[in-house]
Amino acid sequence: MGAMRLSRTDLSGANLEKANLRNAILTNAQLVGANMQHAILAGAQIDGADLRNADLRNADLDHAGLRKADLRGADLRNANLTGADLSGADLRGAQLQKARFTAAKLDSANLTDAEIEETEFQGNEWKPAASLAGTIWIDGRACARKSSGLCQ
């Protein structure tokens, strides 16, 4: 069976708690305010999706594609975003406490006013740090082109 295809689907406000959407195609989907707590979205393509105010607490977004996704005000506390591509994503005001971004791409993403207490951007001996090249940091400053793990 192939990947579930939900591109451009309107799932705003849907209850997708604990849903298995591994490798799903959700490109440009509308997921505003959706409950996706504990959802498995590993490897999913969610590029350009509207996830404003979505509840993604404890979601598994390992290696998910979230390029240019709108995650303003989304709750990603304790989410696994290891290896995810969030290049150009809008994370303004998002709740990112204890989220894991090891080996993730956040190049040119906007993190203005995001909450990042205990959020993992640093790498370890097995995985590199998150790429933050050109990212707009929580205080509005732009990270340097070679920022990795820390906004410099």
C-alpha positions in Angstrom: 0.0 0.0 0.0 1.4 3.4 -0.9 1.6 6.6 1.2 -1.7 8.2 2.3 -2.3 11.2 0.0 -4.1 14.1 1.6 -2.5 17.1 -0.3 -4.7 20.2 -0.2 -7.2 18.5 2.1 -9.0 20.6 4.7 -8.5 18.9 8.0 -8.9 22.1 10.1 -10.0 21.3 13.7 -9.8 17.5 13.0 -9.1 15.1 15.8 -6.0 13.2 14.6 -4.8 12.2 18.1 -2.5 9.2 17.9 -3.1 8.9 14.1 -0.6 6.9 12.1 0.3 9.2 9.2 3.8 7.9 8.6 5.0 8.9 5.2 1.7 10.6 4.4 1.5 13.3 1.8 -0.1 16.4 3.4 1.5 19.0 1.1 -0.5 22.3 1.4 -3.1 20.7 3.6 -5.2 22.8 6.0 -4.7 21.6 9.5 -5.5 24.8 11.5 -6.2 23.9 15.1 -6.1 20.2 14.4 -5.4 17.9 17.4 -2.4 15.8 16.4 -1.1 14.9 19.9 1.0 11.7 19.8 0.4 11.4 16.0 3.0 9.5 14.0 4.1 11.8 11.1 7.6 10.4 10.6 8.7 10.9 7.0 5.5 12.7 6.1 5.6 15.5 3.5 3.8 18.4 5.1 5.4 21.2 3.0 3.4 24.4 2.8 0.7 23.1 5.1 -1.2 25.5 7.4 -0.8 24.2 10.9 -1.6 27.4 12.8 -2.5 26.7 16.4 -2.3 22.9 15.8 -1.7 20.7 18.8 1.3 18.5 18.0 2.4 17.7 21.5 4.5 14.5 21.6 4.1 14.0 17.9 6.7 12.1 16.0 7.8 14.2 13.1 11.1 12.4 12.6 12.5 13.3 9.1 9.2 15.0 8.1 9.2 17.7 5.4 7.7 20.9 6.7 9.3 23.4 4.3 7.5 26.7 4.4 4.8 25.3 6.7 2.8 27.8 8.7 3.2 26.7 12.4 2.4 30.0 14.0 1.1 29.4 17.5 1.4 25.6 17.1 2.1 23.5 20.2 5.1 21.3 19.6 6.0 20.6 23.2 7.9 17.3 23.5 7.7 16.7 19.7 10.4 14.7 17.9 11.6 16.8 14.9 14.9 15.0 14.5 16.1 15.3 10.9 13.0 17.3 9.9 13.2 20.0 7.2 11.6 23.2 8.4 13.4 25.4 6.0 11.4 28.7 5.6 8.8 27.5 8.1 6.9 30.1 10.2 7.1 29.2 13.9 6.3 32.6 15.4 4.8 32.2 18.8 5.1 28.4 18.7 5.4 26.3 21.9 8.7 24.4 21.4 9.6 23.4 25.0 11.5 20.1 25.1 11.1 19.6 21.4 14.0 17.8 19.7 15.5 19.4 16.6 18.7 17.4 16.4 19.9 17.2 12.7 16.9 19.3 11.6 17.0 22.1 9.0 15.6 25.4 10.3 17.3 27.5 7.6 15.4 30.8 7.1 12.7 29.7 9.5 11.1 32.3 11.7 11.2 31.6 15.5 10.2 35.1 16.7 8.5 34.8 20.1 8.7 31.0 20.1 9.1 29.4 23.6 12.3 27.2 23.6 12.9 26.2 27.1 14.9 22.9 27.2 14.6 22.6 23.4 17.3 20.5 21.7 19.1 22.2 18.8 22.6 20.8 19.7 24.0 17.7 18.2 25.5 14.7 19.8 28.1 12.1 18.8 25.5 10.3 16.5 23.6 13.3 15.0 24.7 16.8 14.0 23.2 20.0 15.4 20.3 21.7 13.8 21.1 24.0 10.9 20.0 27.6 11.7 21.4 29.5 8.7 19.5 32.7 8.2 16.9 31.7 10.9 15.1 34.6 12.6 15.7 33.9 16.3 13.2 34.2 19.1 14.4 37.8 19.8 14.0 38.8 16.1 17.7 38.8 15.2 18.9 36.9 12.2 21.3 33.9 12.8 24.5 33.9 10.8 24.7 31.8 7.6 26.8 29.1 9.3 24.8 28.8 12.5 24.5 25.3 13.8 23.0 24.3 17.1 23.1 27.9 18.3 22.0 31.2 16.8 25.2 33.2 16.2 
